[in-house]
Amino acid sequence: MSAFDARDLLDCYARGVFPMADAREDSRVFLIDPERRGVLPLETFHVPRRLARTVRADAFDIRVDTAFHDVVLACAAAGPGRTETWINRPIERLYLELHRMGHAHSVECWRGDRLVGGLYGVSLRGAFFGESMFSRERDASKVALVHLAARLIAGGFRLLDAQFMTEHLRQFGATEIARAEYHRRLARALEVEAEFYVGGDGAAGSDLGGSAAFAGGAAAGAAGETGAGAALAGGRSSNLGSAAGGALAGGGRTAAVTAGAGALALQLISQAS
């Protein structure tokens, strides 16, 4: 029997199941299909007022896929009050494979040359499966989530899967649905061909039409917080640009976010409601 690989894992996501482990150093991997599932409806995604001010201020440089492995490692690291995480080394390797295949992505918050927060997940057609997030500065993971939601809305995604419901995610409009309803929503999302790199792969300055376990460990972003859970080639900056012609797909790995990206992200989310 061949070893379980990234393509097998993609098939699992298409069936509505996802991997977990009991501990970082435990090599066993379990496939989970919860009776109740947390989802973040993109058409009703809510940004709390205080967080909206932080997003609009462009407090962080937002980049995409410039440090995917670093984000996974930060999510897998032990944190205050949590000595074990569910991202073991086999799961880590599987996500790196999915990233190389173009199916796993990170949204990152940078402060100069320091990665201070972010999240990662898996994309498959019109569905995005959020896996984990972390923060080393206040609100960093939350800001990354807002930028992810804007990107998914701009790219035509239909489902943002949060796996498990938490109070942290409830503030963004997350809801809990039954397994059967989740599978129905997933099936509809998989009928859609969405685009994570909006405007084309690596097309700097591409137009957005003139406007564009996850739950695990995602406690509100205090400094030094980590989520439940070496930059790879091909990363991009997340250039949201101005309302007249911003870009969501960046061309350079190290370029900082374009001024006004936060305002555009909030506009996209508002227009989706």
C-alpha positions as CSV (number, residue, x, y, z in Angstrom):
1,M,0.0,0.0,0.0
2,S,1.4,3.4,-1.0
3,A,2.1,6.1,1.7
4,F,-0.6,8.7,2.4
5,D,0.5,11.8,0.5
6,A,-0.7,15.3,-0.2
7,R,-3.0,14.2,-3.0
8,D,-4.7,11.8,-0.7
9,L,-5.1,14.7,1.8
10,L,-6.7,16.8,-0.9
11,D,-9.2,14.0,-1.5
12,C,-10.0,14.0,2.2
13,Y,-10.7,17.7,2.2
14,A,-13.0,17.2,-0.8
15,R,-14.9,14.6,1.3
16,G,-15.1,17.0,4.3
17,V,-12.5,15.5,6.6
18,F,-9.3,17.0,7.9
19,P,-6.1,15.8,9.7
20,M,-5.2,16.1,13.4
21,A,-2.7,14.6,15.8
22,D,-2.6,14.3,19.6
23,A,0.8,15.9,20.0
24,R,3.7,17.5,18.1
25,E,6.0,14.5,18.6
26,D,3.2,11.9,18.0
27,S,3.6,10.5,14.5
28,R,0.0,9.3,14.3
29,V,-2.5,11.2,12.1
30,F,-6.2,11.1,12.5
31,L,-8.9,12.1,10.0
32,I,-11.7,14.1,11.6
33,D,-15.3,14.7,10.3
34,P,-17.0,16.5,13.2
35,E,-20.7,16.3,13.8
36,R,-20.8,20.1,14.2
37,R,-18.6,22.3,12.0
38,G,-17.6,25.9,12.3
39,V,-17.8,28.1,9.2
40,L,-17.2,31.8,8.5
41,P,-19.8,32.9,5.9
42,L,-18.1,35.3,3.6
43,E,-21.3,37.1,2.8
44,T,-21.8,38.0,6.5
45,F,-18.2,38.3,7.6
46,H,-18.1,40.8,10.4
47,V,-15.1,43.0,11.4
48,P,-15.4,44.4,14.9
49,R,-15.1,48.2,15.0
50,R,-11.9,48.5,16.9
51,L,-10.2,45.9,14.7
52,A,-11.5,47.7,11.6
53,R,-9.5,50.8,12.7
54,T,-6.4,48.7,13.0
55,V,-6.9,47.1,9.6
56,R,-7.6,50.5,8.0
57,A,-4.4,51.9,9.6
58,D,-2.3,49.3,7.7
59,A,-0.5,48.5,10.9
60,F,1.3,45.5,9.4
61,D,2.8,44.7,6.0
62,I,0.6,41.9,4.6
63,R,2.3,39.3,2.5
64,V,1.1,36.0,1.0
65,D,3.1,32.8,0.7
66,T,6.5,34.4,1.4
67,A,7.1,32.4,4.6
68,F,4.7,29.5,4.5
69,H,6.9,27.1,6.5
70,D,7.6,29.7,9.1
71,V,3.9,30.3,9.6
72,V,3.3,26.5,10.0
73,L,6.1,26.3,12.5
74,A,4.8,29.2,14.5
75,C,1.4,27.7,14.6
76,A,2.9,24.4,15.7
77,A,5.0,25.9,18.5
78,A,4.0,25.5,22.2
79,G,2.6,28.7,23.8
80,P,1.5,30.0,27.2
81,G,-0.9,27.5,28.8
82,R,-0.5,25.0,25.9
83,T,2.3,22.5,25.9
84,E,1.1,20.4,22.9
85,T,-0.3,21.3,19.5
86,W,-2.1,19.2,16.9
87,I,0.4,19.9,14.1
88,N,2.8,17.0,14.2
89,R,5.7,16.4,11.8
90,P,3.8,14.2,9.3
91,I,1.1,16.8,9.1
92,E,3.7,19.6,8.7
93,R,5.2,17.7,5.7
94,L,1.9,17.2,4.1
95,Y,1.1,20.9,4.2
96,L,4.5,21.7,2.7
97,E,3.7,19.3,-0.1
98,L,0.3,21.0,-0.6
99,H,2.0,24.4,-0.6
100,R,4.4,23.3,-3.4
101,M,1.4,22.0,-5.3
102,G,-0.3,25.4,-5.0
103,H,-3.1,24.3,-2.6
104,A,-1.8,25.6,0.7
105,H,-1.3,29.3,1.4
106,S,-0.2,31.6,4.2
107,V,-1.4,35.2,4.9
108,E,1.4,36.9,6.9
109,C,1.7,40.0,9.0
110,W,5.1,41.5,9.0
111,R,6.7,44.3,11.1
112,G,9.8,45.2,9.1
113,D,11.7,42.0,8.7
114,R,9.9,40.2,11.6
115,L,7.0,37.8,11.0
116,V,4.6,38.8,13.8
117,G,1.4,36.9,12.9
118,G,-0.5,35.1,10.3
119,L,-2.5,32.0,9.3
120,Y,-2.4,29.2,6.8
121,G,-4.9,26.9,5.2
122,V,-5.8,24.8,2.2
123,S,-7.6,26.0,-1.0
124,L,-9.6,23.6,-3.2
125,R,-11.7,25.1,-6.0
126,G,-14.2,27.4,-4.2
127,A,-13.4,26.3,-0.7
128,F,-10.8,27.5,1.7
129,F,-10.1,25.4,4.8
130,G,-8.5,27.4,7.6
131,E,-6.1,25.5,9.6
132,S,-4.3,27.6,12.2
133,M,-3.2,31.1,13.1
134,F,-0.7,32.8,15.5
135,S,0.1,36.2,16.8
136,R,3.3,37.7,18.3
137,E,1.7,41.2,18.4
138,R,-1.7,42.3,19.3
139,D,-4.3,41.7,16.6
140,A,-1.8,40.3,14.0
141,S,-3.7,37.0,13.4
142,K,-7.0,38.9,13.3
143,V,-5.7,41.3,10.7
144,A,-4.5,38.4,8.6
145,L,-8.0,36.8,8.9
146,V,-9.6,40.0,7.6
147,H,-7.2,40.1,4.6
148,L,-7.9,36.5,3.9
149,A,-11.6,37.1,3.9
150,A,-11.2,40.0,1.4
151,R,-9.0,37.8,-0.8
152,L,-11.5,35.0,-0.8
153,I,-14.4,37.3,-1.6
154,A,-12.4,38.9,-4.5
155,G,-11.4,35.5,-5.8
156,G,-15.0,34.1,-5.9
157,F,-14.7,31.6,-3.0
158,R,-17.9,30.2,-1.5
159,L,-16.8,28.5,1.7
160,L,-14.4,29.5,4.5
161,D,-14.2,26.5,6.8
162,A,-13.1,27.2,10.4
163,Q,-13.4,23.5,11.5
164,F,-14.4,24.1,15.1
165,M,-16.5,26.9,16.6
166,T,-14.9,29.2,19.1
167,E,-15.8,32.4,20.8
168,H,-12.8,34.0,19.1
169,L,-14.3,33.3,15.7
170,R,-17.8,34.1,16.7
171,Q,-16.9,37.9,16.7
172,F,-16.3,37.6,13.0
173,G,-19.7,36.0,12.3
174,A,-18.7,32.4,12.5
175,T,-21.6,29.9,12.9
176,E,-21.8,26.2,13.7
177,I,-23.7,23.9,11.3
178,A,-24.5,20.2,11.2
179,R,-22.3,17.8,9.3
180,A,-24.8,17.2,6.6
181,E,-25.3,20.9,6.0
182,Y,-21.5,21.4,5.9
183,H,-21.2,18.7,3.3
184,R,-23.9,20.4,1.2
185,R,-22.1,23.7,1.3
186,L,-18.8,22.0,0.5
187,A,-20.3,20.3,-2.5
188,R,-21.6,23.6,-3.8
189,A,-18.2,25.3,-3.2
190,L,-16.4,22.5,-5.1
191,E,-18.5,23.3,-8.2
192,V,-16.8,26.7,-8.3
193,E,-13.4,27.5,-9.8
194,A,-12.1,30.2,-7.5
195,E,-8.8,32.1,-7.7
196,F,-6.6,32.7,-4.6
197,Y,-4.1,34.9,-6.5
198,V,-6.7,37.4,-7.7
199,G,-5.9,38.9,-11.0
200,G,-3.5,36.2,-12.1
201,D,-0.4,34.4,-10.7
202,G,2.3,37.0,-10.0
203,A,0.7,39.7,-12.0
204,A,1.9,42.8,-10.1
205,G,-0.7,45.6,-10.1
206,S,-3.5,43.4,-11.4
207,D,-6.9,45.2,-11.3
208,L,-9.7,44.2,-8.9
209,G,-12.3,45.9,-10.9
210,G,-11.7,49.4,-9.4
211,S,-12.7,48.7,-5.9
212,A,-11.1,43.0,-3.6
213,A,-8.1,24.6,12.9
214,F,-8.0,27.6,12.2
215,A,-9.9,28.0,15.3
216,G,-7.3,26.0,17.3
217,G,-5.4,28.3,19.5
218,A,-6.8,31.4,17.9
219,A,-7.3,33.4,21.1
220,A,-7.6,37.1,20.9
221,G,-4.3,38.6,19.7
222,A,-2.2,39.4,22.7
223,A,1.5,40.0,22.2
224,G,3.4,36.7,22.2
225,E,0.3,34.7,21.4
226,T,0.7,31.6,19.1
227,G,-2.0,29.6,17.4
228,A,-2.6,25.8,17.7
229,G,-0.4,24.8,15.6
230,A,12.3,29.0,5.9
231,A,10.4,30.9,3.5
232,L,9.6,28.9,0.3
233,A,10.2,30.1,-3.2
234,G,7.4,31.8,-5.1
235,G,6.0,34.0,-2.3
236,R,4.1,37.2,-3.1
237,S,3.4,40.5,-1.4
238,S,-0.3,41.2,-0.9
239,N,-0.9,44.4,-2.8
240,L,-4.4,45.6,-2.2
241,G,-3.8,49.0,-3.7
242,S,-6.2,51.9,-3.9
243,A,-9.9,51.7,-4.5
244,A,-9.3,52.9,-8.1
245,G,-6.9,50.1,-9.1
246,G,-5.4,48.0,-6.3
247,A,-3.7,44.6,-6.7
248,L,-4.3,41.5,-4.5
249,A,-1.8,39.4,-6.3
250,G,1.7,40.8,-5.8
251,G,4.8,40.3,-7.9
252,G,7.7,40.7,-5.5
253,R,8.5,38.5,-2.5
254,T,9.6,41.3,-0.3
255,A,7.6,44.3,-1.4
256,A,5.5,45.9,1.4
257,V,1.8,46.2,1.2
258,T,0.4,49.0,-0.9
259,A,-1.0,52.0,1.0
260,G,-4.7,51.7,1.5
261,A,-4.8,47.9,1.4
262,G,-6.7,47.7,4.7
263,A,-9.3,50.1,3.6
264,L,-9.8,48.1,0.3
265,A,-10.1,44.8,2.3
266,L,-12.8,46.4,4.5
267,Q,-14.6,47.7,1.4
268,L,-14.6,44.3,-0.3
269,I,-16.0,42.7,2.9
270,S,-18.7,45.4,3.2
271,Q,-19.7,45.0,-0.5
272,A,-20.1,41.2,0.0
273,S,-22.8,41.7,2.7
